[in-house]
Every structure is written in structure tokens, then in C-alpha cells.
């Protein structure tokens, strides 16, 4: 699934989550289950980028800019993080119609 996530693909948090940035740590609550998740700084940057409608590639560039890491390593990490978020039903791909309406 990883290569199909690249480029201009955008995502959005599911309607079943709420989140807060607490002292530089992202805390996400899944409302239906009451489970909460915390993300490290790299996860926080990725979550914020994607929740603001930035593409996967833009999120990767933000990670590269923030950390001393290669583009390939950042892409690998961001993709793994996004796949995990999707598996936990915290993040969905944004529909094309929604993206066009935003622009």
C-alpha cells in the first residue's frame, strides 16, 4: 500500500476522533472506544500536516526539514505511521470531492 500513498494523496482524521496538542505531544482520542493515543514529535508533525489537508509528500518534506533524516527514511516512517493510523481507524483518505471543495 505504501507507494499508492505518495504524492498528492491527502487524508483527514475520522469523525470518530478528537485531538489536542499538549505540551508538544499529540493526544488523540477515539470516541467510540475511549482509547487514546499519544504521538512523538515526528508523529505530531505528521498528524498536524495531514489534518490540515497537506499531502503525504508535503508531510514527508516537513519531517525532512525538521529532522536530520533522508527523504527515503522520512517517507518510510511517514508511510508506516499513516498505515497504522488507518488500521486503527483514526485517519481516512480524503475524498476527491472534499479536496476540490476546499480549493
Buried (B, 14 or more C-beta within 10 A) or exposed (E): EEEEBBEEBBBBBBEEBEBEEEEEEBBBBBEEEEEEBEBEEBBBBBBBBBBEBBBBBBBBBBBBEEBEBEEEEBBBBBBEBBBEBBEBEBBBBBEEEEBEEEE
